[in-house]
């Protein structure tokens, strides 16, 4: 009997080890594909610039520049085969959100180690704000263990909220399986119970409003936040607003009601401001991944240069 149990335990260990090995190989294959596609981005951009010059010369009747005359015929043949989709280069490195909208996102929200009561309440409210989200107690899980568990359960995004002296002060949003990861600072956090005459929490999928995100980094930030939420129905009366003002993003949560020719807004909460201070290409546990953008100390005084 003991020998049979030992054999079953040994078989379980083998199966578990093979499962981990297959997942590690799959992740390594996805990383290799990511690195290869990123290496092609510079070549695609250079080819796009050459085609643009040839296209402008043909349109305006100007002579082709001497440095492009040797490959002009090849570029003309390539231009004739382009359509509306292939004529422009991809904006994102490997278009991490290319499958967004096909499957509803599955979001996991957790905290730092040993959260205070205020942080736990704020995380609970955020799990109600984001549909299809699951709140998990952090316990003693490390970042690596946390991300592996989320990958194995098909989680699309991981949100980790940190605190300082009992006040939520930062939020990390990491998209799986390969990134990107956005780091936000939180300011002026007001919970639901601190708002006067607060309405009941609606469970409808919300409408999203993104205001004043005009740059390429602003569009990238919009994608990170937008794809946390599933598509909504037209008759939904719930609205989430992300309004950018001098690189500070104000978050507001309302329900609306149409009466005659007016629209009445009722705040649900919570409310807070956040500021992007880092955008990384990989996921949270990938220490070797590059930074796409980082807020440097000297940028705090450059009021005229807005990044979002």
C-alpha positions as CSV (number, residue, x, y, z in Angstrom):
1,X,0.0,0.0,0.0
2,X,2.8,2.4,0.9
3,X,4.6,1.4,-2.3
4,X,1.5,2.2,-4.4
5,X,1.1,5.6,-2.8
6,X,4.7,6.3,-3.4
7,X,4.2,5.4,-7.1
8,X,1.2,7.7,-7.4
9,X,3.1,10.5,-5.8
10,X,6.0,10.0,-8.1
11,X,3.7,10.0,-11.1
12,X,2.0,13.2,-9.9
13,X,5.5,14.9,-9.5
14,X,6.4,13.9,-13.1
15,X,3.1,15.2,-14.5
16,X,3.4,18.5,-12.6
17,X,7.0,18.9,-13.7
18,X,6.1,18.3,-17.4
19,X,3.3,20.8,-17.2
20,X,5.7,23.5,-15.8
21,X,8.3,22.6,-18.5
22,X,5.7,23.0,-21.3
23,X,4.5,26.3,-20.0
24,X,8.1,27.5,-19.7
25,X,8.9,26.4,-23.3
26,X,5.7,28.2,-24.6
27,X,6.7,31.4,-22.8
28,X,10.2,31.2,-24.2
29,X,8.9,30.7,-27.7
30,X,6.6,33.7,-27.3
31,X,9.6,35.8,-26.1
32,X,11.7,34.7,-29.1
33,X,8.9,35.6,-31.5
34,X,8.5,39.0,-29.7
35,X,12.2,39.8,-30.0
36,X,12.2,38.8,-33.7
37,X,9.2,40.9,-34.6
38,X,10.7,43.9,-32.7
39,X,13.9,43.6,-34.7
40,X,11.9,43.9,-37.8
41,X,10.2,47.2,-36.7
42,X,13.2,49.4,-37.6
43,X,13.4,47.8,-41.1
44,X,9.7,48.2,-41.7
45,X,9.8,51.9,-40.6
46,X,12.8,52.6,-43.0
47,X,11.0,50.9,-45.9
48,X,7.8,52.9,-45.1
49,X,9.8,56.2,-45.3
50,X,11.3,55.2,-48.6
51,X,7.9,54.3,-50.1
52,X,6.5,57.6,-48.8
53,X,9.3,59.5,-50.7
54,X,8.7,57.6,-53.9
55,X,4.9,58.1,-53.6
56,X,5.2,61.8,-53.1
57,X,7.6,62.1,-56.0
58,X,5.3,60.3,-58.4
59,X,2.3,62.4,-57.2
60,X,4.0,65.8,-57.5
61,X,6.1,64.9,-60.6
62,X,9.4,65.5,-58.9
63,X,12.6,63.6,-59.7
64,X,13.4,60.6,-57.5
65,X,16.3,61.3,-55.1
66,X,19.7,59.9,-56.3
67,X,20.0,57.6,-53.2
68,X,16.7,55.8,-54.1
69,X,17.1,55.5,-57.8
70,X,18.8,52.1,-57.6
71,X,15.8,50.5,-55.8
72,X,13.1,52.7,-57.3
73,X,11.6,50.0,-59.5
74,X,11.4,47.6,-56.6
75,X,9.8,50.2,-54.4
76,X,7.2,51.1,-57.1
77,X,6.3,47.4,-57.5
78,X,5.8,47.1,-53.7
79,X,3.7,50.3,-53.6
80,X,1.4,48.9,-56.3
81,X,0.7,45.9,-54.1
82,X,-0.1,47.8,-50.9
83,X,-3.6,48.3,-49.6
84,X,-5.1,50.4,-46.8
85,X,-3.9,48.0,-44.1
86,X,-0.4,47.2,-45.4
87,X,0.6,50.7,-46.5
88,X,1.1,51.9,-42.9
89,X,3.5,50.4,-40.4
90,X,2.2,48.9,-37.2
91,X,2.0,51.4,-34.4
92,X,2.7,49.0,-31.5
93,X,5.7,46.8,-31.4
94,X,3.9,43.5,-31.8
95,X,0.3,44.8,-31.2
96,X,-0.2,43.2,-27.8
97,X,-3.9,44.0,-27.9
98,X,-4.6,42.5,-31.3
99,X,-7.1,40.0,-29.8
100,X,-8.9,42.6,-27.7
101,X,-12.6,42.6,-28.2
102,X,-12.7,38.9,-29.3
103,X,-12.6,37.6,-25.7
104,X,-13.7,39.6,-22.6
105,X,-10.7,40.5,-20.4
106,X,-10.1,38.7,-17.1
107,X,-8.5,40.9,-14.5
108,X,-6.9,40.0,-11.2
109,X,-6.6,42.7,-8.6
110,X,-4.3,42.4,-5.5
111,X,-2.3,44.4,-3.1
112,X,1.2,44.7,-1.7
113,X,2.2,42.6,1.4
114,X,0.2,43.1,4.6
115,X,-2.3,45.7,3.3
116,X,-4.0,48.1,5.7
117,X,-7.8,48.2,6.1
118,X,-8.1,51.3,3.9
119,X,-6.1,49.7,1.1
120,X,-8.2,46.5,1.3
121,X,-11.4,48.6,1.1
122,X,-10.0,50.5,-1.9
123,X,-9.1,47.3,-3.7
124,X,-12.6,45.9,-3.1
125,X,-14.1,49.0,-4.6
126,X,-11.8,48.7,-7.7
127,X,-12.9,45.1,-8.2
128,X,-16.5,46.4,-8.4
129,X,-15.4,49.2,-10.8
130,X,-13.8,46.7,-13.3
131,X,-16.2,44.0,-14.6
132,X,-14.9,40.4,-14.8
133,X,-12.3,41.2,-12.2
134,X,-11.3,39.0,-9.3
135,X,-9.9,40.3,-6.0
136,X,-7.2,38.1,-4.5
137,X,-5.4,38.2,-1.1
138,X,-1.7,38.6,-1.7
139,X,-0.6,36.4,1.2
140,X,3.1,35.5,0.8
141,X,3.1,35.1,-3.0
142,X,6.1,36.6,-4.7
143,X,5.7,38.5,-8.0
144,X,7.0,35.6,-10.0
145,X,4.6,33.1,-8.4
146,X,1.8,35.6,-8.8
147,X,2.3,36.0,-12.5
148,X,2.8,32.3,-13.2
149,X,-0.5,31.6,-11.4
150,X,-2.3,34.2,-13.4
151,X,-0.9,32.9,-16.7
152,X,-2.0,29.3,-15.8
153,X,-5.6,30.6,-15.1
154,X,-6.0,32.6,-18.3
155,X,-5.8,36.1,-16.7
156,X,-5.4,38.9,-19.2
157,X,-4.3,41.7,-16.9
158,X,-2.9,42.0,-13.4
159,X,-3.4,45.1,-11.2
160,X,-1.3,45.5,-8.0
161,X,-2.1,48.5,-5.8
162,X,0.5,49.7,-3.2
163,X,0.2,52.1,-0.3
164,X,2.2,54.5,1.9
165,X,1.2,55.1,5.5
166,X,-2.2,53.5,4.9
167,X,-3.0,55.6,1.8
168,X,-3.0,54.0,-1.7
169,X,-0.3,55.8,-3.6
170,X,0.6,53.6,-6.7
171,X,-1.0,51.2,-9.1
172,X,0.7,48.7,-11.5
173,X,-1.2,47.4,-14.6
174,X,0.5,44.5,-16.3
175,X,-0.9,42.9,-19.5
176,X,-0.4,39.2,-20.0
177,X,1.3,37.2,-21.5
178,X,4.1,39.6,-22.7
179,X,3.2,43.1,-21.5
180,X,3.2,46.1,-21.5
181,X,3.3,47.1,-17.9
182,X,2.3,50.6,-16.8
183,X,3.2,52.2,-13.4
184,X,0.9,54.9,-12.1
185,X,1.1,57.2,-9.1
186,X,-2.2,57.7,-7.2
187,X,-3.2,61.1,-5.7
188,X,-6.2,62.4,-3.8
189,X,-7.8,59.1,-3.4
190,X,-11.5,59.3,-2.2
191,X,-13.3,56.1,-1.4
192,X,-17.0,55.6,-1.9
193,X,-18.0,56.0,1.8
194,X,-16.2,59.4,1.8
195,X,-18.5,60.8,-0.9
196,X,-21.7,62.5,0.1
197,X,-25.0,61.3,-1.4
198,X,-23.2,58.4,-3.3
199,X,-25.4,56.3,-5.6
200,X,-25.6,52.5,-5.5
201,X,-22.9,50.6,-7.4
202,X,-24.0,49.5,-10.9
203,X,-22.8,46.2,-12.3
204,X,-23.4,47.1,-16.0
205,X,-20.4,47.2,-18.3
206,X,-19.5,50.9,-18.4
207,X,-19.1,53.4,-21.2
208,X,-15.5,54.8,-21.4
209,X,-14.6,58.4,-21.9
210,X,-10.9,59.3,-22.6
211,X,-10.4,63.0,-22.8
212,X,-7.3,64.9,-24.1
213,X,-4.9,62.0,-24.8
214,X,-3.3,63.5,-27.9
215,X,0.2,62.0,-28.2
216,X,1.5,58.6,-29.1
217,X,2.3,57.8,-25.5
218,X,-1.3,59.0,-24.6
219,X,-2.7,56.6,-27.1
220,X,-0.6,53.8,-25.6
221,X,-1.8,54.7,-22.1
222,X,-5.4,54.7,-23.4
223,X,-4.9,51.1,-24.7
224,X,-3.6,50.0,-21.3
225,X,-6.6,51.3,-19.5
226,X,-9.3,50.7,-22.1
227,X,-8.7,47.0,-22.6
228,X,-9.3,46.3,-18.9
229,X,-13.0,46.7,-19.6
230,X,-15.3,44.5,-21.7
231,X,-17.5,46.1,-24.4
232,X,-20.7,47.7,-23.1
233,X,-24.3,47.7,-24.4
234,X,-25.9,50.8,-25.8
235,X,-28.5,51.1,-23.0
236,X,-25.9,51.0,-20.2
237,X,-26.2,54.0,-17.9
238,X,-22.8,53.7,-16.3
239,X,-19.8,55.9,-17.3
240,X,-16.1,55.9,-16.5
241,X,-14.2,59.1,-17.3
242,X,-10.4,59.3,-17.7
243,X,-9.6,63.0,-18.3
244,X,-6.0,64.1,-18.9
245,X,-5.0,67.5,-17.6
246,X,-1.3,68.4,-17.7
247,X,-0.3,64.6,-17.6
248,X,-2.5,64.0,-14.5
249,X,-5.4,61.6,-15.3
250,X,-8.6,62.3,-13.3
251,X,-10.8,59.2,-12.8
252,X,-14.5,59.7,-12.2
253,X,-17.3,57.1,-12.0
254,X,-20.9,58.1,-12.6
255,X,-24.3,56.9,-13.6
256,X,-26.6,59.0,-15.8
257,X,-30.3,59.4,-16.2
258,X,-32.1,61.1,-19.0
259,X,-35.0,63.4,-18.1
260,X,-36.7,65.3,-20.9
261,X,-33.9,67.3,-22.5
262,X,-31.5,67.0,-19.6
263,X,-29.0,64.4,-18.4
264,X,-28.5,64.0,-14.6
265,X,-25.2,62.6,-13.4
266,X,-24.8,60.8,-10.1
267,X,-21.4,60.0,-8.8
268,X,-20.7,56.4,-7.6
269,X,-17.0,56.6,-6.7
270,X,-14.3,56.1,-6.0
271,X,-12.4,59.1,-7.4
272,X,-8.7,59.7,-7.7
273,X,-6.0,61.2,-9.9
274,X,-3.1,59.2,-11.3
275,X,0.1,60.0,-13.2
276,X,2.0,57.7,-15.4
277,X,5.7,57.5,-14.4
278,X,6.9,54.3,-16.2
279,X,5.9,52.2,-19.1
280,X,7.7,48.9,-19.6
281,X,7.6,46.6,-22.6
282,X,7.5,43.3,-20.7
283,X,5.4,42.0,-17.8
284,X,6.0,42.7,-14.1
285,X,8.5,39.9,-13.4
286,X,10.6,40.4,-16.6
287,X,13.5,42.3,-15.2
288,X,15.4,42.2,-18.5
289,X,12.6,44.0,-20.5
290,X,13.3,47.5,-21.7
291,X,11.6,50.7,-20.6
292,X,9.4,52.3,-23.3
293,X,9.1,55.5,-21.3
294,X,10.2,56.7,-17.9
295,X,9.4,60.0,-16.0
296,X,12.7,61.6,-15.2
297,X,13.3,64.1,-12.3
298,X,14.1,66.9,-14.7
299,X,10.7,66.5,-16.5
300,X,8.9,67.7,-13.4
301,X,9.8,71.3,-14.2
302,X,9.1,71.1,-18.0
303,X,5.5,72.3,-17.8
304,X,5.2,73.2,-21.4
305,X,6.2,69.7,-22.6
306,X,3.2,67.5,-22.1
307,X,3.8,63.8,-22.7
308,X,0.1,62.5,-22.8
